[in-house]
Amino acid sequence: MRVPGLLILAVGNPSRGDDALGPLFLERLGEWRERGGDWEGVELLTDFQLQIEHAVDLENRALVLFVDASVSCPPPYQFARLRPARDTSYTSHALSPAAVLHVYEQINRVPLAAGIFAGDSRRALRVGRIPESGGGSESCGGAGVCRPTIGAAGC
């Protein structure tokens, strides 16, 4: 079985309005996929939080895009290249996207192109929708600029 080259890995809890951006984003992409088009090279995956095991989901990919809610990114969203960063927390139960990327690169010894899409949870998710395009920042200067919502594994 061929692994799709692009993995869109969305994180969040749909029952928490301020942390639902990831699942809502994938829901919207799923609707677009159902309408047709070439989605053969794209896999959509969602989870409540990132775990060390998600490093395995990155294997054999050309690109991974992490999607998560944020309380500190400028509205309506921020999109940036993601760089691996070792997680210094005391637990492996919730990792940042940069930490998952770091684990992947430690295991596989090869870099992987990755990006982070962090949406402003304060504005867009209060009304139950993902941010519309336009007006977002195109760079966040590395792995740890945005502060995630509580319980999220944001950038």
N, C-alpha and C positions, 0 to 999 in steps of 0.2 A: 504494500500500500504506500503510495506516494504522500509525503507530508506536505501540506500547503506551505508555500514560501513565506507568506505573511500571516502572523498570528496577532490578532487583536485581543488582548487580555484585559478584561474590564473587572474592576474591583469595586465592591460596595454592597450595601445592604438595602434592598428596596423598601423594607419596612421602616427605615429611617430616612425621612425626607432629605436631610442634609448630607446623606451618604449614598444616595441612589443614582448618582450620575453615571457610573460605570454600567450597571445593569440597564438603565434607561437608554444609554447610548447603544448598547448591543441590541436592545429590543428594536430600536429604530433601524439599525443596520440590517437586522433580520427581516424587517418589513421590506426594505429596499431589495434585499436578496430574493425575496419571494416574487417580486415584480419582474425579475429576470436580469439578464446581464451576465457578464463573465465573473463569477465568484469562485471559480475552481481553485485558484491559488490563494484563497483567503480562508482562514479558520477563525471562528468567533468562540471565545471561551470566557466564562465569567465565574467569579467566586466571591465569597464574602470578604476574604482577606488573603493576602499573599503568604504562601508557606514556602519552606525550603524546597519542597517537592516540585514546585512550579518551575524550577530550573530544568527539569526533565522536559517540560512542555516546550521549552525554547530550542531543543535539539533539532538539528537539520532545517532550521529556518534561515531565510535570507534577512528577515526584518521582523521585529516585534514592536508593537505599539501598546503601551500600558495606558489605560484610561481610568481616572479616579477623580473623586471630588476633592476640592481644596477650599479652605477658608481664608487663604492668604494670596491666592493668585489674582491678578487683575481681572475684572469682569470683561467679557463673559467667559474667557478661557485663556489658557496659556499652552503653547505647544513648543517643545524643546527636544533637542537630542539628549539622550540619557547616557550617562557614563556610569560604569560599575563603581560601587563604593561598598566597602566592608561595613556591615551592620555591627554597631558596638553595643546594642541592647543586650539585656540579660536573657532574652527568650528567643526561640525560633518559631514561636506561634504566630507572629505577624511581622512580616518583613516589608521593607520598602521596595519599590521596583528596582532601584539601584542595587540593593542588596541581593535580590534574586538574580540580576544580571551578573553580579560579582560571583555568586555561587556557580552559575553556569560557566563563566570563564575560568574559574578555578578547576572545575571538573574537566572541561573540554580543551582548555589551553588555546582557545581561539577566540578572537573578538566577535561580537555580534552587533550589528547595527540595531539600535533601539531608540525609541522616542517615548515621550510622555505627553499625554493630553490631560491637562488638569483643568477642570471646569469650576467656576465660581459657584459653590454650593449655596451661598447665602442668597443669591439672586435667582438663578435659573431654577433651582430645585424646589423652591417654595411654591412655585406654580406647577410643579410636576412635569417639567419638560427639560430637555437638554438645551444648552445654549445654542443660539443661532450663530451662523458664521459671521465673521467680521468683528472688528473692534478688539480682538484678542492680541496678546503679545506673542511674538514669534520666537522669543528666546527667553530662557530662564537662567542661563549662566551656570549650568552644571547640574549636579545630582540632587542637591538638597535645598532649593530655594523656597519652594512652597511648603507650607505647614499643612498636613492633611487634617481632615476632620477626625474627631475622636473615634478610634476603632478602625479607621481607614488606613490603607497602606499607600498614601499619596506620595507625591514627589518630594 
